[in-house]
Amino acid sequence: MFGFTLYRTDVMLKTDGFSFRQRLDMARKGLPWFFGRRGILTAKRSQYSDWFKKDFHPNQHPIIRQYDVWIDTLAKTNDPIAAGEAFWQAGL
């Protein structure tokens, strides 16, 4: 999955006019953000690895605390974009 994500990102950046060297530099600078000591994936490593355990079920993890905000806003507005905005604002 990670390889496919890198490939698609590369295709989009190439379409946007970035040179091979520029795309390579962006990937090189971005990898620590994702995999580094304080990277996004590193911070979620234990939660992410739980999904690969034989006896895993999603109910073993708590629901995101602002999930109800998203549900309520979506029910009121029928607008997923507005619900997403309300979700992120509630998390700040």
C-alpha positions in Angstrom: 0.0 0.0 0.0 2.8 2.4 0.8 4.5 1.8 -2.5 1.2 2.5 -4.4 0.7 5.7 -2.4 4.2 6.9 -3.3 3.6 6.0 -6.9 0.3 7.9 -7.1 1.9 10.9 -5.4 4.7 10.9 -7.8 2.3 10.8 -10.8 0.3 13.8 -9.5 3.4 15.8 -8.7 4.8 15.0 -12.2 1.5 16.2 -13.7 1.8 19.4 -11.7 5.1 20.0 -13.4 7.7 19.1 -10.7 10.9 17.7 -12.1 12.2 14.2 -11.1 14.8 15.9 -8.8 12.2 18.0 -7.1 9.9 15.0 -6.6 12.8 13.0 -5.2 13.7 15.8 -2.7 10.0 16.1 -1.6 9.9 12.3 -0.9 13.2 12.4 0.9 12.1 15.3 3.1 8.7 13.8 3.7 9.7 10.4 4.8 10.9 11.4 8.3 7.5 13.2 8.8 5.8 9.9 8.2 8.3 7.3 9.5 10.7 9.4 11.7 11.1 9.2 15.5 8.1 11.5 15.9 6.5 10.7 12.6 2.8 10.2 12.0 3.0 6.4 11.5 5.5 6.0 14.4 3.1 7.7 16.8 0.3 5.3 15.8 2.4 2.2 15.5 0.7 0.2 18.3 -2.8 1.1 17.2 -1.9 0.3 13.6 -0.2 -3.0 14.4 -3.3 -4.1 16.4 -5.2 -4.4 13.1 -2.9 -7.3 12.0 -3.4 -9.4 15.2 -5.5 -12.5 14.7 -8.0 -11.7 17.4 -8.4 -8.0 16.6 -11.7 -6.3 16.5 -12.2 -2.5 15.9 -14.3 -2.3 19.0 -11.1 -2.8 21.1 -10.2 0.8 20.3 -12.2 3.8 21.7 -14.3 5.8 19.3 -12.8 9.2 18.5 -14.2 11.6 21.0 -15.6 14.2 18.5 -17.3 11.5 16.4 -20.7 12.5 17.8 -20.1 16.0 16.5 -19.7 14.6 13.0 -22.8 12.5 13.2 -25.0 15.3 14.6 -23.7 17.9 12.1 -24.2 15.4 9.2 -27.8 14.7 10.4 -28.6 18.4 10.6 -27.0 19.6 7.4 -26.8 16.5 5.2 -23.4 18.0 4.2 -20.4 15.8 4.7 -18.0 18.7 4.2 -19.7 20.8 6.9 -19.7 17.7 9.2 -15.9 17.2 8.6 -15.2 20.9 9.3 -17.2 20.6 12.6 -15.4 17.4 13.5 -12.0 19.1 13.1 -13.0 22.2 14.9 -14.3 20.1 17.9 -10.9 18.4 18.0 -8.9 21.6 18.4 
